[in-house]
């Protein structure tokens, strides 16, 4: 598969630059019929007995701005994920002159470049996963201090303003771990949840911490040669039991977002059951899905792993769907509109 097979022209004016209110008033394109709907119509578009699975990850306040100890220059870090021993993978800007051993001082912590800098990606070390609070004489976890000194990292293509950082969190957000929101979940409201339950449609949760590949387009011309960075995920036992019960009675498992698809399908491949681990699953056309029967997702950027996953479900029709959405004025990317993609068959 060539990278050009997953390219399309995305006009700048199609990229959503505001967070629509209320959340569930976003448009929703039903791909099997190309029907226009609104997100608040979702309960009526699903069937009693279906199971909706959401990602409960929470975006950490991972964007921090500090100064180099040696030069006083400003450096911005986006902390992507802890990798053990007080070390984090991060994106740095500017990264060109960063070298191993450079210290960056923030309010309340110091990060030291540990290793080579590659394409803006760095490893930074913060001793013992925390910093010493001299007044209290205790170790403060980095995730405890980030909400005080950092901010939620909004997508680089979003130039709008939010009322608060909470607008970039889903209503299901609980477990801090992501560098970006699982954006399909941003459309949900308490009214949607109530409507689903009134229709006999259950909701279950997984976790997948959105990481580096959200910020990285595919660069390999041979798409199957692209390597996805590993992301922590968890499929709880209660969720897997709900999945099995749903499928045994003929209901559908409806994944809210590509992260949920990857979490469920990884669990199916690794254990055929619940579990916690890391996923580097890259879902491409021709790869069957074992669990997911339908997908609710936003419209994604060209040449990304996300659109490859969408194409694995829609097949070559993905181009028609995207062209239709552009012609009808749908809003794209993180704060844009959504689509409901039912699979035509089940394995």
C-alpha positions as CSV (number, residue, x, y, z in Angstrom):
1,X,0.0,0.0,0.0
2,X,1.3,3.4,-1.0
3,X,1.2,6.4,1.2
4,X,-0.5,8.3,-1.7
5,X,-3.5,5.9,-1.4
6,X,-4.3,7.7,1.9
7,X,-3.8,11.3,0.8
8,X,-6.5,13.8,0.0
9,X,-6.8,17.6,-0.2
10,X,-7.8,19.1,3.1
11,X,-8.6,22.8,2.7
12,X,-7.6,25.0,5.7
13,X,-11.1,26.4,5.9
14,X,-12.5,22.8,6.6
15,X,-10.5,22.5,9.8
16,X,-12.6,23.4,12.8
17,X,-11.3,26.4,14.7
18,X,-13.9,26.5,17.4
19,X,-15.5,24.1,19.8
20,X,-19.1,24.0,18.9
21,X,-21.7,24.2,21.7
22,X,-23.5,22.3,22.9
23,X,-21.1,19.5,22.3
24,X,-23.8,17.1,20.9
25,X,-24.9,19.6,18.2
26,X,-22.0,18.6,16.0
27,X,-23.0,17.0,12.7
28,X,-22.8,13.3,12.2
29,X,-22.5,11.6,8.8
30,X,-23.8,8.0,8.6
31,X,-21.5,6.5,6.1
32,X,-23.5,3.5,4.8
33,X,-26.3,5.8,3.5
34,X,-24.4,9.1,3.5
35,X,-27.3,10.4,5.7
36,X,-26.8,13.8,7.4
37,X,-27.6,13.7,11.1
38,X,-26.6,15.4,14.4
39,X,-24.6,13.8,17.1
40,X,-27.6,14.0,19.5
41,X,-29.3,11.6,17.0
42,X,-26.8,8.9,17.9
43,X,-29.0,6.9,20.3
44,X,-31.7,6.5,17.7
45,X,-29.1,5.4,15.1
46,X,-28.0,2.5,17.2
47,X,-29.9,-0.6,18.1
48,X,-31.1,-1.7,21.5
49,X,-28.6,-4.3,22.7
50,X,-25.6,-2.6,21.2
51,X,-22.6,-1.7,23.4
52,X,-20.9,1.6,23.1
53,X,-17.2,1.6,24.3
54,X,-15.5,4.8,25.2
55,X,-11.9,5.8,26.1
56,X,-11.7,7.1,29.7
57,X,-8.2,8.5,29.4
58,X,-7.6,12.1,30.5
59,X,-5.3,14.6,28.8
60,X,-2.5,15.6,31.1
61,X,-1.4,19.3,31.4
62,X,1.8,18.2,29.5
63,X,2.8,21.4,27.8
64,X,5.4,23.2,29.9
65,X,7.6,26.2,29.1
66,X,11.0,26.6,30.7
67,X,14.5,28.1,30.2
68,X,17.8,26.4,29.5
69,X,20.1,26.7,32.4
70,X,23.2,27.3,30.2
71,X,21.8,30.0,27.8
72,X,18.6,31.2,29.3
73,X,16.8,30.4,26.1
74,X,13.1,29.4,26.1
75,X,12.3,25.7,25.5
76,X,8.8,24.2,25.3
77,X,8.3,20.6,26.1
78,X,5.3,18.4,25.5
79,X,5.7,15.4,27.9
80,X,4.2,12.4,26.0
81,X,4.7,9.5,28.4
82,X,6.7,8.3,31.3
83,X,9.1,5.5,30.4
84,X,10.5,4.6,33.8
85,X,13.3,5.7,36.0
86,X,12.1,9.3,36.1
87,X,12.4,9.6,32.3
88,X,9.8,10.8,29.8
89,X,9.5,10.9,26.1
90,X,8.8,14.4,25.0
91,X,8.5,16.7,22.0
92,X,10.8,19.8,22.2
93,X,10.6,23.1,20.6
94,X,13.0,24.5,19.5
95,X,15.0,21.2,19.4
96,X,17.8,22.0,17.0
97,X,20.4,23.0,19.5
98,X,19.4,20.7,22.4
99,X,22.1,18.2,23.3
100,X,22.6,15.4,25.8
101,X,23.0,16.9,29.3
102,X,21.3,20.2,28.7
103,X,19.1,21.2,31.7
104,X,15.8,22.9,31.3
105,X,14.4,24.6,34.3
106,X,10.7,24.9,34.9
107,X,8.7,26.2,37.9
108,X,9.2,23.4,40.4
109,X,11.2,20.9,38.3
110,X,14.2,20.5,36.1
111,X,14.3,18.3,33.1
112,X,17.7,17.0,31.7
113,X,18.1,15.9,28.1
114,X,19.0,12.2,28.2
115,X,20.4,11.0,24.9
116,X,20.1,12.1,21.3
117,X,17.4,14.4,19.9
118,X,15.7,13.0,16.8
119,X,13.1,14.8,14.7
120,X,12.2,16.9,17.8
121,X,11.7,13.9,20.0
122,X,13.7,13.9,23.2
123,X,14.1,11.8,26.3
124,X,14.2,14.0,29.5
125,X,15.1,12.8,33.0
126,X,13.3,14.0,36.1
127,X,14.8,12.3,39.2
128,X,12.8,9.6,40.8
129,X,9.6,10.4,38.8
130,X,9.3,13.5,40.9
131,X,10.9,16.6,42.5
132,X,11.7,17.3,46.1
133,X,9.3,19.6,47.9
134,X,11.7,21.1,50.4
135,X,9.0,22.6,52.6
136,X,7.1,19.3,53.0
137,X,10.2,17.1,52.7
138,X,8.3,14.7,50.4
139,X,8.6,13.5,46.8
140,X,6.0,15.1,44.5
141,X,5.0,13.1,41.5
142,X,5.4,14.9,38.1
143,X,1.7,14.3,37.3
144,X,0.8,16.0,40.5
145,X,2.8,19.2,39.7
146,X,1.9,19.4,36.0
147,X,-1.6,20.9,36.5
148,X,0.1,23.8,38.3
149,X,2.9,24.6,35.9
150,X,1.6,23.1,32.6
151,X,-1.3,23.5,30.2
152,X,-3.3,21.0,28.1
153,X,-1.6,20.7,24.7
154,X,-4.1,21.7,22.1
155,X,-3.6,20.5,18.5
156,X,-1.1,22.6,16.6
157,X,-3.6,23.3,13.8
158,X,-6.2,24.6,16.2
159,X,-5.9,28.4,16.4
160,X,-9.1,29.0,18.3
161,X,-9.6,29.6,22.0
162,X,-11.4,27.5,24.5
163,X,-13.5,28.7,27.5
164,X,-11.4,26.3,29.6
165,X,-9.0,23.4,29.3
166,X,-11.9,21.1,30.3
167,X,-13.4,21.6,26.8
168,X,-10.6,19.4,25.6
169,X,-11.5,16.6,28.0
170,X,-14.3,14.1,27.3
171,X,-17.1,13.6,29.9
172,X,-15.6,10.1,30.5
173,X,-12.0,11.4,31.3
174,X,-10.7,9.9,34.5
175,X,-7.2,8.4,34.2
176,X,-4.5,11.0,33.4
177,X,-2.2,9.7,30.7
178,X,-2.8,11.2,27.2
179,X,-1.0,13.9,25.3
180,X,-4.2,14.5,23.2
181,X,-7.9,13.9,23.6
182,X,-9.7,10.9,22.2
183,X,-11.7,13.4,20.1
184,X,-14.7,11.3,19.1
185,X,-15.7,11.3,22.8
186,X,-15.8,15.1,22.9
187,X,-19.3,15.1,21.4
188,X,-20.9,13.1,24.2
189,X,-23.1,14.8,26.8
190,X,-25.1,13.5,29.8
191,X,-28.2,13.7,27.5
192,X,-26.6,11.4,25.0
193,X,-25.7,8.9,27.7
194,X,-29.2,9.0,29.1
195,X,-30.6,8.5,25.6
196,X,-28.4,5.5,25.0
197,X,-29.4,3.9,28.3
198,X,-33.1,4.6,27.6
199,X,-32.7,2.7,24.4
200,X,-31.2,-0.3,26.1
201,X,-27.7,0.5,24.9
202,X,-25.0,0.0,27.5
203,X,-21.7,1.9,27.8
204,X,-18.3,0.4,28.8
205,X,-14.9,1.9,29.1
206,X,-11.3,1.2,28.1
207,X,-8.1,3.2,28.4
208,X,-5.6,4.0,25.7
209,X,-3.1,6.8,26.3
210,X,-2.9,8.9,23.2
211,X,0.8,9.4,22.4
212,X,3.4,10.4,19.8
213,X,1.7,9.1,16.6
214,X,-1.1,11.6,17.1
215,X,1.4,14.3,16.2
216,X,3.3,12.3,13.5
217,X,2.1,11.8,9.9
218,X,3.2,8.6,8.1
219,X,6.5,9.2,6.3
220,X,7.2,5.7,4.9
221,X,6.1,5.4,1.3
222,X,5.3,1.8,2.0
223,X,2.5,2.3,4.5
224,X,2.9,-1.2,6.0
225,X,6.5,-0.3,6.9
226,X,5.3,2.4,9.3
227,X,5.9,1.6,13.0
228,X,3.4,3.0,15.5
229,X,4.9,4.0,18.8
230,X,3.7,1.9,21.8
231,X,0.9,3.3,23.9
232,X,-0.4,2.0,27.2
233,X,-3.9,0.6,27.2
234,X,-6.2,-1.3,29.5
235,X,-9.4,-3.3,28.8
236,X,-11.0,-4.0,32.1
237,X,-12.6,-7.4,32.9
238,X,-16.1,-5.8,33.1
239,X,-15.7,-4.3,29.7
240,X,-14.6,-7.6,28.1
241,X,-17.5,-9.4,29.7
242,X,-19.9,-6.7,28.3
243,X,-18.3,-7.2,24.8
244,X,-18.8,-11.0,25.0
245,X,-22.3,-10.7,26.2
246,X,-23.2,-8.2,23.5
247,X,-21.8,-10.3,20.7
248,X,-23.4,-13.5,22.1
249,X,-26.9,-12.0,21.8
250,X,-26.2,-10.5,18.4
251,X,-25.6,-6.9,19.4
252,X,-22.9,-4.7,18.0
253,X,-19.8,-3.4,19.7
254,X,-19.6,0.3,18.8
255,X,-16.1,1.8,19.3
256,X,-16.0,5.6,20.1
257,X,-12.8,6.6,18.4
258,X,-9.8,4.9,16.8
259,X,-8.1,4.5,20.2
260,X,-11.0,2.2,21.4
261,X,-10.6,0.1,18.2
262,X,-6.9,-0.4,18.9
263,X,-7.4,-1.2,22.5
264,X,-10.2,-3.8,21.9
265,X,-8.4,-5.4,18.9
266,X,-5.1,-5.5,20.7
267,X,-6.7,-7.3,23.7
268,X,-8.4,-9.7,21.3
269,X,-5.1,-10.5,19.6
270,X,-3.0,-10.8,22.8
271,X,-5.3,-12.5,25.2
272,X,-8.8,-12.9,23.7
273,X,-9.8,-11.3,27.0
274,X,-9.2,-8.4,29.3
275,X,-5.7,-7.1,30.2
276,X,-3.3,-4.2,30.5
277,X,-0.2,-3.6,28.4
278,X,1.1,-1.7,25.5
279,X,-0.2,-1.6,22.0
280,X,1.7,-0.9,18.7
281,X,-1.2,-2.4,16.6
282,X,-1.4,-0.7,13.2
283,X,-4.7,-1.5,11.6
284,X,-4.5,-1.4,7.8
285,X,-6.8,-2.4,5.0
286,X,-7.0,-6.2,4.7
287,X,-6.7,-6.8,8.4
288,X,-9.9,-8.1,9.9
289,X,-11.4,-6.8,13.1
290,X,-12.2,-9.3,15.7
291,X,-14.3,-7.2,18.1
292,X,-15.4,-3.9,16.6
293,X,-18.7,-3.8,14.6
294,X,-19.1,0.0,14.2
295,X,-17.0,3.1,14.7
296,X,-17.8,6.6,15.7
297,X,-15.0,8.9,14.8
298,X,-14.0,12.4,13.6
299,X,-12.7,13.3,10.2
300,X,-8.9,12.8,10.2
301,X,-5.9,14.4,8.5
302,X,-4.5,12.9,5.3
303,X,-1.5,10.5,5.4
304,X,-2.1,9.5,9.0
305,X,-2.5,6.1,10.8
306,X,-6.0,7.2,11.7
307,X,-7.2,7.5,8.1
308,X,-5.6,4.2,7.3
309,X,-7.6,2.6,10.1
310,X,-10.8,4.3,8.7
311,X,-10.0,2.9,5.3
312,X,-9.6,-0.6,6.7
313,X,-13.3,-0.5,7.7
314,X,-14.7,1.6,4.8
315,X,-12.5,0.2,2.0
316,X,-12.1,2.3,-1.1
317,X,-15.4,4.1,-0.1
318,X,-13.4,6.2,2.3
319,X,-12.7,8.7,-0.4
320,X,-16.4,9.1,-1.4
321,X,-17.3,9.6,2.3
322,X,-14.6,12.3,2.8
323,X,-15.4,14.0,-0.5
324,X,-19.1,14.0,0.5
325,X,-18.3,15.5,3.9
326,X,-16.1,18.2,2.3
327,X,-18.8,19.1,-0.2
328,X,-21.5,19.3,2.5
329,X,-19.4,21.6,4.7
330,X,-18.5,19.2,7.5
331,X,-15.9,20.4,10.0
332,X,-12.7,18.3,10.2
333,X,-10.1,17.2,12.8
334,X,-10.2,17.5,16.6
335,X,-13.1,20.0,17.2
336,X,-14.9,19.0,14.0
337,X,-17.9,16.9,13.2
338,X,-18.1,13.1,13.3
339,X,-19.2,10.1,11.3
340,X,-20.8,6.7,12.2
341,X,-19.3,3.9,10.3
342,X,-21.2,0.6,10.5
343,X,-19.3,-2.5,9.3
344,X,-21.1,-4.4,6.5
345,X,-20.3,-7.7,8.0
346,X,-18.9,-9.5,11.1
347,X,-16.1,-12.0,11.3
